[in-house]
Amino acid sequence: MSFNFKLSFPTFNGNELAYTRQAIQSGMLATSGEFIDRFEEKFNKRLKTHQIVALNSGTSALHLALVLLGVGKGDEVLCQSFTFCASANPVIYLGAKPIFIDSEKDTWNISPELLEDAILNRLANGKKPKAIVLVHLFGMPAKMNEILAIAKKYQIPVLEDAAEAVGSEYNDQLCGSLAEIGIFSFNGNKILSAGGGGALVSNSTAVIQKAKYLSTQAREDLPYYQHLEIGYNYKMNNLSAAIGLAQLEQLEGFIAKRRQINSTYRELFSNLPGVSFQNELAESRSNFWLTAILIDDQITGFSNDQLRVSFMKNGIESRFLWKPLHLQPVYREIQFFGGTVSQSLFQKGICLPSSSDLTYDDQERIVEIVYKELAKTF
Ligand SMILES: Cc1ncc(COP(=O)(O)O)c(C=O)c1O
């Protein structure tokens, strides 16, 4: 189905065509080349204490990050439940076990209190978790001060899944670069799209070097192919990097636009009781990759699903929030710490069109559908 207003459609108004033409003309389309170097260099300038390795997806970046944290068979990893499956699936790839933690109500991200409960429970069972995987959902930074204090107290490394939070900040520092290791996604629907792509970020030069080595099949620096370890084909290619670089040049503009879209939705919904948003903390600056709302049907008289259907009939793309991983059939055996916060977010939430090229008039037309839904209830 084609939509007039899409959830998150990439905007290619910069140097994308010029750079991809240059990459093709150079004949360098593989996993080394000018644009990969330029993309990494430009990103590194924005990272204060960390460095980046450009990879071919956010999922491969998560997998590699877990490998670098030493996660292996039988280990336990504490994971945010309210997220896309890619945040936790790589734990399974490694034969380790995710343990899911519920969200808190402000940012919708991992609850620091429940995280500590889970750590204490696992320690009491003689099992120290190998890592904590948290997510900055829809671009909204998690409660990092609290989470990092807990991680430090129990000496457990943190992996930030900033797949959706490219350019978001917490305490004036880029999300993804607040802990030992972080990842980004640059897939087709992200705020910075390289077609497909991802990255790993770390404050340890040793980790960065090892990530580069493992992501290119663990090839030794010799005139012939020699391998001492099992590696992966996870590096970004030069063509994706050409698109990524052009997008990176426009990132601040994309963020400003999506923040504007979020504040316009807040303004247009301000007279509609029963509609609420994620809370941006004072120390946070979300990229607002997606604006999502919660609909309390006891107040509005209509549900998120009724709205989804009306949107669809009017050519407007919308999407439910992530179904928590602890409720996914594939993860039914997995231990969960929490209550019904993420479940209720899933039951009430809907993501609204948030593409960077959305205009004020477009948003008015989208919000009008919500008011029409309200009118049906009278
Ligand atoms: C929270 C989260 N983690 C991980 C990923 C995986 O990224 P990719 O699609 O680049 O593999 C995504 C997005 O797709 C995501 O939204």
The ligand as an SDF file (V2000), in Angstrom:
LIG
                    3D

 16 16  0  0  0  0  0  0  0  0999 V2000
   16.2360   -0.4020   18.5080 C   0  0  0  0  0  0  0  0  0  0  0  0
   16.8430   -1.0310   17.2910 C   0  0  0  0  0  0  0  0  0  0  0  0
   17.9150   -1.8330   17.4470 N   0  0  0  0  0  0  0  0  0  0  0  0
   18.5180   -2.3970   16.3910 C   0  0  0  0  0  0  0  0  0  0  0  0
   18.0700   -2.1840   15.1050 C   0  0  0  0  0  0  0  0  0  0  0  0
   18.7480   -2.9020   13.9920 C   0  0  0  0  0  0  0  0  0  0  0  0
   19.3080   -2.0640   13.0460 O   0  0  0  0  0  0  0  0  0  0  0  0
   19.4710   -2.5740   11.5280 P   0  0  0  0  0  0  0  0  0  0  0  0
   18.1150   -2.5800   10.9090 O   0  0  0  0  0  0  0  0  0  0  0  0
   20.3760   -1.5590   10.9090 O   0  0  0  0  0  0  0  0  0  0  0  0
   20.0740   -3.9290   11.5720 O   0  0  0  0  0  0  0  0  0  0  0  0
   16.9690   -1.3430   14.8940 C   0  0  0  0  0  0  0  0  0  0  0  0
   16.4390   -0.9850   13.5860 C   0  0  0  0  0  0  0  0  0  0  0  0
   16.2570   -1.4980   12.6300 O   0  0  0  0  0  0  0  0  0  0  0  0
   16.3190   -0.7690   16.0150 C   0  0  0  0  0  0  0  0  0  0  0  0
   15.2530    0.0090   15.8610 O   0  0  0  0  0  0  0  0  0  0  0  0
  1  2  1  0
  2  3  1  0
  2 15  2  0
  3  4  2  0
  4  5  1  0
  5  6  1  0
  5 12  2  0
  6  7  1  0
  7  8  1  0
  8  9  2  0
  8 10  1  0
  8 11  1  0
 12 13  1  0
 12 15  1  0
 13 14  2  0
 15 16  1  0
M  END
$$$$
